[in-house]
Amino acid sequence: MLPAPSWRCRGAPPAPHHRLMTTETVSPAPLDALAGQPHAIVERDGVRYTLLGTAHVSRDSLDAVRAAVDTGAFDAVSVELDTQRMQALSDPDALAKLDLVKVIREGKAALFAANLGLAAYQRRLAEQLGIEPGAELKAAADEARARDLPVHLIDREVGVTFRRISARLGFFGRIRLVSGLLTGLLVDDEVGEDEIENLKQGDMLEASFGEFAKQSPALYDTLIDERDQYMASRLRETSGEARNVLAVVGAGHLQGLARYLREETRDPRAVCEELDFVRKKKRLPWFTMAITTLVLGGIAWGFWRGGFALGADLLQQWILFTAGLAALGCLLAGGHPLSILAGAIAAPLKPFRPGVPSGMFSALVELRVRKPAYGDFLALRDDAQTLRGWYRNRVARVVLNFILTNLGTGIGVWLAGARIVGKLIA
C-alpha cells in the first residue's frame, strides 16, 4: 500500500496561512477521517472549505475520501475533475460515443491524441499498481451522490488547459512537448518509481508531461498555478447555500488552492472566464502564408526570369517535396492507398487553403474506407498503450494518419522552400 502523501509542492514548505486546523475549530469526526492526510481548512464568506489533498494512486487516499464524506459533516463535495475526465472515469464506454468525423473536421485530432496519451498513461499505472488513477475523485463523487449531496466539478476543462499550454510554449516548445507525449504514448514501459512518487505528491496532468514540466515555467504555470486559481474561484462560485464544503484535490494543488481561496479578491466568475480564454487562431495563419507566398513568388520569379524550364523545375520541386513527404507520413501511419493519395494531392495545394491541414483530407478518407467498428472504440484505451495497438486499432490509426500526414507536409514545405530559394540564388 502506498504511503499517505505529505505537505509538499516541489519541495516548498507550506506557507503560514496553509495551516492544519485543530479541534478548536473542527469537530472530532472530520478530523479523525482526515488523520494522516494532508489537508487545510479555509473559512471565507461564511463557508468552511475543507481541502483534502490526495495521492491519485494511493489506496490510503481512497479510504480517507470515503471516510470524510461518510462523516456527514459536509453540505457539498467538490472534486478536481472536469466534465470530460469525470465521464471517462464514470463511463467505460464514453469513447464509443465519440463522433470521430466531428473531431477531425473541428481540428481537434491533436487534442484527442493527447487525451489518448493521458488515458494510456493512466491505464499503465492502473495495471502496475492495482488502482485506477483518480479513483479517489470518482469515489468522492459517488459517495456524495449516495448521500444526496451536491457534487461540483471544479477543475478547468482539460482541452482548455492543453490549448493554453500550446499557445504559451511557442513553436519549438510545442515540438518538444509533442515528441515527449508521443514517446510516453508509444513506449510500453512500466512507470518508474520517481514518477509514482511525483504522483503521490503532485498532479496527474503534470506527471503525464514528465521531465518537460519541470523544465518549463510556462508549462508549470498553466498546469498547476492557473488551475489553483481556477479551482479556488470555482469553489467560491459553486458553494451556493452550503456552509461546509469538502474539496478533494491532488496534494500538489493544496498549498496554492488554499492561498488563492483565502486571498483572491476578484469576482470568481471573472477569474474563471479569464483562465478559460484561449486566443483564437487568426483565420489567416500569417507565418504559413509568408512561407508559401515566398515559395510561390519564387516559382513565379523562376518562370519570369529563367523561362519555362526553370519555372517548371521549381514547381516540380514544390510538388515532389510536399506531396512526397505528406504521402510518406500517411504511409508511415499505415494509411490506406486512397488516404495516401488524398494527402499527396492536398499537400501541394496548401497555399490555396490556409488553415485547413492536408492531414484532415487523408484522415477523413481513412475514416471512410476503413470505418472503425464499435469494438475499436471499446478497445481504444488498451490499444493506445502500445505502438502495435495504434496500428491495429482503426480509431487510433485515423488519428495517427492525421498527425503524420501533417508532419510530412510541414517538413515538405520547409524543404521545398529551401530548395527553391537555393536554386534561385544559384
C-alpha positions in Angstrom: 0.0 0.0 0.0 1.4 3.4 -0.9 2.1 5.8 2.0 0.0 8.8 2.5 1.3 12.0 0.8 2.9 14.7 2.8 2.7 18.5 2.6 4.9 19.3 -0.4 4.8 21.2 -3.7 8.1 20.9 -5.5 9.9 20.9 -2.1 8.4 24.2 -0.9 7.3 24.3 2.7 3.7 25.3 3.4 3.1 29.0 3.8 2.0 30.2 7.2 -1.7 30.6 6.2 -1.8 26.9 5.0 -2.3 25.7 8.5 -3.9 22.5 9.6 -7.0 23.2 11.7 -7.3 21.8 15.2 -10.2 20.5 17.2 -10.8 24.1 18.4 -12.5 24.9 15.0 -13.3 21.5 13.6 -15.4 18.7 15.2 -13.6 15.5 16.0 -15.3 13.3 13.4 -14.0 15.1 10.3 -10.6 15.3 11.9 -10.5 11.6 12.6 -11.3 10.9 8.9 -8.5 13.3 7.8 -5.9 11.9 10.2 -2.6 11.3 8.4 -3.8 13.0 5.2 -2.6 16.5 4.1 -5.5 19.0 4.4 -6.3 22.6 5.1 -9.4 24.5 6.1 -10.2 27.9 4.9 -13.1 29.9 6.2 -14.5 32.6 3.9 -17.8 34.4 3.4 -19.5 32.2 6.0 -18.4 29.0 4.3 -15.9 26.5 5.7 -13.9 24.8 2.9 -12.1 21.6 3.9 -9.4 20.9 1.3 -8.3 17.3 1.3 -5.1 16.6 -0.6 -4.9 13.2 -2.1 -2.4 11.0 -4.0 -4.0 9.9 -7.2 -2.5 6.4 -6.9 -3.0 5.7 -3.2 -5.5 3.4 -1.5 -5.0 5.4 1.7 -6.3 8.5 -0.1 -9.3 6.5 -1.4 -10.2 5.3 2.1 -9.7 8.8 3.5 -12.1 10.3 1.0 -14.8 7.8 1.7 -14.4 8.2 5.4 -14.5 12.0 5.1 -17.7 12.0 3.1 -19.3 9.4 5.4 -18.9 11.6 8.5 -21.9 13.5 7.3 -20.2 16.8 8.2 -20.4 18.3 4.7 -23.2 20.0 2.7 -21.5 19.7 -0.7 -18.5 17.9 -2.3 -16.2 19.4 -4.9 -13.6 17.3 -6.9 -10.6 18.1 -9.1 -12.3 17.0 -12.3 -13.8 18.5 -15.4 -16.8 17.0 -17.2 -14.7 15.1 -19.7 -12.5 13.4 -17.2 -15.4 12.7 -14.9 -17.2 11.0 -17.9 -14.0 9.0 -18.6 -13.9 7.7 -15.0 -17.6 7.0 -14.8 -18.4 5.7 -18.2 -16.1 3.0 -19.6 -18.0 3.2 -23.0 -17.5 7.0 -23.3 -15.1 6.7 -26.2 -17.6 4.5 -28.1 -19.9 7.5 -28.3 -17.3 9.7 -29.9 -18.1 11.4 -33.2 -14.7 11.0 -34.9 -15.7 12.9 -38.0 -16.6 15.9 -35.9 -13.3 15.7 -34.1 -11.3 15.7 -37.3 -13.4 18.5 -39.0 -13.1 20.7 -36.0 -9.3 20.3 -35.9 -9.3 18.5 -32.5 -7.4 15.4 -33.6 -4.2 16.5 -31.9 -6.1 17.2 -28.6 -7.8 13.8 -28.9 -4.3 12.2 -29.3 -3.1 14.0 -26.2 -6.1 12.7 -24.3 -5.4 9.2 -25.6 -1.8 9.6 -24.3 -3.1 10.5 -20.9 -5.5 7.6 -20.9 -2.8 5.2 -21.9 -0.5 6.5 -19.1 -3.3 6.1 -16.6 -4.0 2.5 -17.8 -0.4 1.5 -17.3 -0.5 2.9 -13.8 -3.6 1.0 -13.0 -2.2 -2.3 -14.2 1.1 -1.7 -12.4 -0.3 -0.5 -9.1 -3.7 -2.2 -9.0 -5.6 1.0 -8.6 -7.2 3.3 -11.2 -5.6 6.7 -11.1 -8.2 9.2 -9.9 -10.2 6.5 -8.2 -10.5 8.7 -5.0 -12.0 11.5 -7.1 -14.6 9.2 -8.5 -15.3 7.8 -5.1 -15.8 11.3 -3.6 -18.5 12.0 -6.3 -20.1 8.5 -5.8 -20.2 8.8 -2.0 -21.7 12.3 -2.2 -24.4 11.3 -4.6 -25.3 8.3 -2.4 -25.9 10.8 0.4 -27.8 13.2 -2.0 -25.1 15.9 -1.6 -24.4 18.3 -4.4 -21.3 17.4 -6.4 -19.3 20.1 -8.1 -16.6 19.6 -10.8 -14.2 22.5 -10.2 -11.2 21.8 -12.5 -10.8 23.5 -15.8 -11.6 21.6 -18.9 -8.6 19.6 -19.9 -8.9 20.7 -23.5 -8.6 24.4 -22.5 -5.5 23.6 -20.4 -3.9 21.9 -23.4 -4.7 24.7 -25.7 -3.4 27.4 -23.3 -0.2 25.3 -22.9 0.2 25.2 -26.7 -0.3 28.9 -27.0 2.3 29.7 -24.4 5.1 27.4 -25.4 5.9 28.6 -28.9 6.9 26.5 -31.9 10.0 24.7 -30.6 8.4 24.2 -27.2 5.4 22.6 -28.8 7.7 20.3 -30.8 9.4 19.2 -27.6 6.1 18.7 -25.9 4.6 16.7 -28.7 7.7 14.5 -29.0 7.7 13.8 -25.3 4.0 13.0 -25.3 4.4 10.6 -28.3 7.4 8.9 -26.6 5.4 8.3 -23.5 2.4 7.3 -25.6 4.2 4.6 -27.7 6.7 3.2 -25.2 5.1 0.3 -23.3 7.3 0.5 -20.2 6.5 0.3 -16.5 6.1 3.7 -14.8 9.3 4.5 -12.8 9.4 4.9 -9.1 10.2 8.6 -9.4 7.1 9.2 -11.5 5.0 7.3 -8.9 6.5 9.4 -6.1 5.6 12.6 -8.1 2.1 11.4 -8.4 1.9 10.8 -4.7 2.9 14.4 -4.1 1.7 16.2 -7.2 -0.8 16.3 -10.1 -1.8 13.7 -12.7 -1.5 16.1 -15.7 1.9 17.4 -14.5 3.2 13.8 -14.2 1.9 13.0 -17.7 4.2 15.6 -19.2 7.2 14.1 -17.4 10.6 16.0 -17.2 9.4 18.7 -19.6 7.0 20.0 -16.9 9.9 20.6 -14.6 12.0 22.4 -17.2 9.3 24.7 -18.5 8.0 27.5 -16.2 5.2 28.3 -18.7 4.0 24.7 -18.7 4.1 24.5 -14.9 2.3 27.8 -14.5 -0.5 26.7 -16.9 -0.8 23.2 -15.5 -0.6 24.0 -11.8 -0.9 27.6 -10.8 -3.6 28.6 -13.2 -5.7 25.6 -12.1 -5.1 26.5 -8.5 -6.7 29.9 -9.2 -9.4 28.4 -11.3 -10.4 25.8 -8.7 -10.4 28.4 -5.9 -12.7 30.6 -7.9 -15.0 27.6 -8.8 -15.2 26.7 -5.1 -16.4 30.2 -4.3 -18.8 30.3 -7.3 -20.4 26.9 -6.6 -20.7 27.0 -2.8 -24.3 28.2 -3.0 -26.1 27.7 0.3 -23.6 25.1 1.5 -21.8 26.1 4.7 -19.4 23.1 4.9 -17.7 22.1 1.7 -15.3 19.2 1.1 -12.9 19.7 -1.8 -10.9 16.7 -2.9 -7.8 17.7 -4.9 -4.4 16.4 -5.7 -1.8 17.1 -2.9 0.2 19.2 -5.3 -2.6 21.7 -5.5 -3.2 22.0 -1.8 -1.0 25.0 -0.9 -1.8 27.1 -4.0 -5.5 26.4 -3.8 -5.6 27.3 -0.1 -3.7 30.6 -0.8 -6.0 31.7 -3.7 -9.1 30.7 -1.8 -8.1 32.8 1.1 -6.6 35.8 -0.7 -8.2 36.2 -4.1 -10.5 39.3 -4.1 -11.6 39.4 -7.8 -15.1 38.2 -8.8 -14.8 34.4 -9.2 -16.7 34.3 -12.4 -14.4 36.9 -14.0 -11.4 34.8 -12.9 -12.8 31.7 -14.5 -13.6 33.5 -17.7 -10.1 34.9 -17.9 -8.5 31.5 -17.3 -10.9 29.8 -19.8 -9.9 32.2 -22.5 -7.9 30.8 -25.4 -6.9 33.3 -28.1 -8.4 32.0 -31.3 -6.0 31.4 -34.2 -6.2 34.0 -36.9 -8.2 32.9 -39.9 -5.2 33.6 -42.0 -2.1 32.0 -40.5 0.3 34.8 -41.4 3.5 32.8 -40.8 2.4 30.0 -43.1 1.1 32.5 -45.6 4.5 34.2 -45.6 6.4 31.0 -46.3 4.1 29.8 -49.1 4.0 33.3 -50.6 7.8 33.3 -50.7 7.8 29.9 -52.3 5.1 30.6 -54.9 6.7 34.0 -55.5 10.0 32.2 -56.2 8.3 29.9 -58.6 6.7 32.8 -60.5 10.1 34.6 -60.5 11.6 31.5 -62.0 9.1 31.4 -64.8 9.6 35.2 -65.5 13.4 35.4 -65.2 14.5 31.9 -66.0 12.0 30.8 -68.6 9.7 27.9 -68.7 12.4 25.3 -67.9 13.4 26.9 -64.6 9.9 27.7 -63.5 8.7 24.1 -64.3 11.7 22.7 -62.3 10.8 24.9 -59.3 7.2 23.9 -59.5 8.2 20.3 -59.7 10.4 20.6 -56.6 7.4 22.1 -54.7 5.1 19.2 -55.7 7.6 16.5 -55.1 8.6 17.6 -51.7 5.2 18.5 -50.3 3.2 15.6 -51.9 6.0 13.1 -51.4 6.6 13.8 -47.7 2.8 14.0 -47.0 2.4 10.6 -48.7 5.3 9.2 -46.7 3.8 10.4 -43.4 0.5 8.8 -44.3 2.3 5.6 -45.3 4.2 5.5 -42.0 0.8 5.9 -40.3 -0.4 2.7 -42.1 -2.8 4.7 -44.2 -4.9 3.1 -47.0 -3.7 3.8 -50.5 -6.6 6.2 -51.1 -5.7 8.0 -47.9 -2.1 8.3 -49.1 -3.3 9.7 -52.4 -5.6 12.2 -50.8 -2.8 13.5 -48.6 -0.4 13.7 -51.6 -3.0 15.7 -53.6 -3.9 18.0 -50.8 -0.4 18.9 -49.7 0.8 20.9 -52.7 -2.4 22.9 -52.6 -1.8 24.1 -49.1 -1.3 27.8 -50.1 -4.8 27.9 -51.5 -6.5 26.6 -48.3 -4.7 28.2 -45.4 -5.7 26.9 -42.0 -7.0 23.5 -43.5 -4.4 20.8 -42.9 -3.7 18.2 -45.5 -4.0 15.6 -42.7 -7.7 16.3 -42.5 -8.3 15.1 -46.0 -6.3 11.9 -45.6 -7.8 11.2 -42.2 -11.4 11.6 -43.5 -10.7 9.3 -46.4 -9.1 6.8 -44.0 -12.2 7.0 -41.8 -14.4 6.4 -44.9 -12.6 3.4 -46.3 -11.7 1.8 -43.0 -14.6 2.7 -40.8 -13.9 1.9 -37.2 -16.1 -0.8 -35.6 -17.7 -0.5 -32.2 -15.0 -2.8 -30.8 -12.3 -0.4 -31.9 -13.7 2.3 -29.7 -14.1 -0.1 -26.7 -10.5 -1.3 -27.1 -9.1 2.2 -27.7 -7.8 2.7 -24.1 -5.9 -0.6 -24.1 -4.6 -0.3 -27.7 -3.3 3.2 -27.1 -0.7 1.8 -24.7 1.4 0.2 -27.4 2.7 1.2 -30.8 1.3 -2.1 -32.3 -2.1 -1.2 -30.8 -2.1 2.2 -32.5 -1.7 0.5 -35.9 -4.2 -2.3 -35.0 -7.0 0.0 -33.8 -8.8 1.8 -36.6 -9.7 4.8 -34.5 -6.1 5.3 -33.3 -4.8 4.8 -36.8 -7.0 7.6 -38.1 -5.6 10.0 -35.6 -2.0 8.8 -36.4 -2.8 9.4 -40.0 -3.9 13.0 -39.3 -0.7 13.8 -37.3 1.9 12.1 -39.5 0.4 13.4 -42.8 0.5 17.0 -41.4 4.0 16.5 -40.1 5.2 15.3 -43.5 3.5 18.2 -45.2 5.1 20.7 -42.9 8.6 19.2 -43.4 8.0 19.2 -47.2 7.0 22.9 -47.2 10.3 23.8 -45.5 12.5 21.6 -47.6 10.8 22.7 -50.8 11.2 26.4 -49.8 14.9 25.9 -49.1 15.5 24.1 -52.3 13.6 26.7 -54.4 15.5 29.6 -52.8 18.8 27.8 -53.3 18.1 27.3 -57.0 17.1 30.9 -57.4 20.3 32.2 -55.7 22.4 29.8 -57.8 
